[in-house]
Amino acid sequence: MRLSKIVASAAVAGGVAAGMGLAAATANAEPAPPPAPGQPAWANGSPQVWDQGWQRWGVWLNGIFVPTF
């Protein structure tokens, strides 16, 4: 009888811990970037990309990231 209570308690504790881990992973998810601004004429067809570090939209030109805000 005692062993079944221990097993049941371990199962509940495991479920709670798994739920907390899922909640933490969801809470730490980064928000989606804002919509991209219009394509600038000076970009010469280079696509706009979201820079995660600077949190800005921009265009790569000759190896340099140029923010388009």
Long-range contacts (C-beta under 8 A, 24 or more apart in sequence): 33-57, 37-68, 37-69, 40-68, 43-68
